[in-house]
Amino acid sequence: MNLVIVTGASKGLGLSICKNLLKNNYKIIAISRTKSKQFIELMEKYNEQLFFKEYDFNDIENIKHLVKDIKKEFGTIYGLINNAAVGFDGVLGTMHESDISQLIRVNTEAPIILTKYISRAMLVKQKGRIINISSIIASTGFNGLSVYAATKAALSGFTKSLCRELGKANITVNTISPGYMSTDMTSSLQGDKLETIKRRSPLGDLAQVEDVASMVNYILSPDAKNITGANFTIDAGSTA
């Protein structure tokens, strides 16, 4: 049973990824600041497959200790899903610098450092899968999300170069860029804004968290062993 780490795992997309992977017989280390009610219920159902580590990725310094503890307790790490993120919005000219720093720290610096230490374990075993969750905002832009877009674009660039560093060790690195989905991060998009986004889609709808979770499962599978350095856009066709 392959061990996969999912960050930002207690709700929204992270929770959906956990559900999908558990059904497909993966062992999951879920990392999040808190446990949601739905996550607790999932732990009760999969008490031999799903394990929780409380961690706030604002804390960069102790990521190496987090990984050390996980490796000591659970052993070989097969997959890493860098999903944890914060999504403050605001016009750059008036955004507080502490918010800018937190966006960069949690969305970009933390996954890079986490990947640094986890990829070391993968290199020893000469296999692994790393998936960075970006966003269509990284390439399309959106008013009030310039800093968020910068952090997500950074992950896409990170994927492209890292896949070349790790490829010879049979470690793949890919990006998934979801469009607008019904999650806590997009809960403010209601009414006319939401309908405008739906109308941009050829399917007349939003992508679902389950769609992204299914893509994660595919990239982790043996069928995707020769896919690396790729970016998968899942947005119900809105950027087509």
LINFEN-V961959 format. One record per backbone hydrogen bond with DSSP energy under -1.0 kcal/mol. NH is the residue of the N-H (numbers start at 1). CO is the residue of the C=O. E is the energy in kcal/mol with one decimal. If there is no record, write none. Layout:
# LINFEN-V961959
nh=NH co=CO e=E
nh=NH co=CO e=E
This chain:
# LINFEN-V961959
nh=4 co=27 e=-2.9
nh=5 co=79 e=-2.7
nh=6 co=29 e=-2.3
nh=7 co=81 e=-2.1
nh=8 co=31 e=-1.5
nh=9 co=31 e=-1.5
nh=15 co=11 e=-1.0
nh=16 co=12 e=-1.9
nh=17 co=13 e=-2.6
nh=18 co=14 e=-2.1
nh=19 co=15 e=-2.4
nh=20 co=16 e=-2.3
nh=21 co=17 e=-2.5
nh=22 co=18 e=-2.5
nh=23 co=19 e=-1.8
nh=24 co=20 e=-1.1
nh=25 co=22 e=-1.6
nh=26 co=21 e=-2.1
nh=27 co=2 e=-2.7
nh=28 co=49 e=-2.9
nh=29 co=4 e=-2.5
nh=30 co=51 e=-3.4
nh=31 co=6 e=-2.8
nh=32 co=53 e=-1.7
nh=40 co=36 e=-2.2
nh=41 co=37 e=-2.0
nh=42 co=38 e=-1.8
nh=43 co=39 e=-2.4
nh=44 co=40 e=-1.9
nh=45 co=41 e=-1.5
nh=46 co=42 e=-2.3
nh=49 co=46 e=-1.6
nh=50 co=46 e=-2.6
nh=51 co=28 e=-2.6
nh=53 co=30 e=-2.8
nh=55 co=32 e=-2.1
nh=59 co=56 e=-2.3
nh=60 co=58 e=-1.2
nh=63 co=60 e=-1.5
nh=66 co=62 e=-2.0
nh=67 co=63 e=-2.4
nh=68 co=64 e=-2.0
nh=69 co=65 e=-2.4
nh=70 co=66 e=-2.1
nh=71 co=67 e=-2.7
nh=72 co=68 e=-2.2
nh=73 co=69 e=-2.2
nh=74 co=70 e=-3.1
nh=75 co=71 e=-1.5
nh=78 co=3 e=-2.4
nh=79 co=3 e=-2.0
nh=80 co=129 e=-2.1
nh=81 co=5 e=-3.0
nh=82 co=131 e=-2.7
nh=83 co=81 e=-1.5
nh=90 co=144 e=-3.2
nh=94 co=91 e=-1.6
nh=100 co=96 e=-1.7
nh=101 co=97 e=-2.4
nh=102 co=98 e=-2.0
nh=103 co=99 e=-2.3
nh=104 co=100 e=-2.1
nh=105 co=101 e=-2.7
nh=106 co=102 e=-2.9
nh=107 co=103 e=-2.2
nh=108 co=104 e=-1.5
nh=109 co=104 e=-2.6
nh=110 co=105 e=-2.7
nh=112 co=108 e=-1.7
nh=113 co=109 e=-2.4
nh=114 co=110 e=-2.8
nh=115 co=111 e=-2.4
nh=116 co=112 e=-1.9
nh=117 co=113 e=-1.7
nh=118 co=114 e=-2.2
nh=119 co=115 e=-2.9
nh=122 co=118 e=-1.7
nh=123 co=119 e=-2.5
nh=124 co=120 e=-1.3
nh=125 co=121 e=-1.2
nh=126 co=122 e=-1.3
nh=127 co=122 e=-1.5
nh=128 co=170 e=-1.3
nh=129 co=78 e=-2.3
nh=130 co=172 e=-2.4
nh=131 co=80 e=-2.9
nh=132 co=174 e=-2.8
nh=133 co=82 e=-2.3
nh=134 co=176 e=-2.9
nh=136 co=178 e=-2.1
nh=138 co=135 e=-1.5
nh=139 co=136 e=-1.4
nh=140 co=136 e=-2.5
nh=141 co=137 e=-1.5
nh=145 co=142 e=-2.1
nh=149 co=145 e=-2.8
nh=150 co=146 e=-1.8
nh=151 co=147 e=-2.1
nh=152 co=148 e=-2.0
nh=153 co=149 e=-2.6
nh=154 co=150 e=-1.7
nh=155 co=151 e=-1.1
nh=156 co=152 e=-1.3
nh=157 co=153 e=-1.9
nh=158 co=154 e=-2.3
nh=159 co=155 e=-2.2
nh=160 co=156 e=-1.6
nh=161 co=157 e=-1.6
nh=162 co=158 e=-2.5
nh=163 co=159 e=-2.3
nh=165 co=161 e=-1.3
nh=166 co=162 e=-2.1
nh=167 co=163 e=-1.3
nh=169 co=166 e=-1.6
nh=170 co=167 e=-2.0
nh=171 co=166 e=-1.4
nh=172 co=128 e=-2.1
nh=174 co=130 e=-2.3
nh=175 co=230 e=-3.0
nh=176 co=132 e=-2.3
nh=177 co=232 e=-3.1
nh=179 co=234 e=-2.6
nh=183 co=181 e=-1.5
nh=187 co=184 e=-1.1
nh=189 co=186 e=-1.9
nh=190 co=188 e=-1.3
nh=193 co=190 e=-1.1
nh=195 co=191 e=-2.1
nh=196 co=192 e=-2.4
nh=197 co=193 e=-1.9
nh=198 co=194 e=-2.2
nh=199 co=195 e=-2.1
nh=200 co=196 e=-1.0
nh=201 co=198 e=-1.3
nh=203 co=236 e=-1.0
nh=204 co=201 e=-1.5
nh=212 co=208 e=-1.3
nh=213 co=209 e=-2.3
nh=214 co=210 e=-2.0
nh=215 co=211 e=-1.5
nh=216 co=212 e=-2.2
nh=217 co=213 e=-2.2
nh=218 co=214 e=-2.0
nh=219 co=215 e=-2.5
nh=220 co=216 e=-1.9
nh=221 co=218 e=-1.0
nh=224 co=221 e=-1.6
nh=225 co=222 e=-1.6
nh=227 co=224 e=-1.8
nh=229 co=173 e=-3.4
nh=232 co=175 e=-2.7
nh=234 co=177 e=-1.8
nh=238 co=235 e=-1.6
nh=240 co=237 e=-1.6
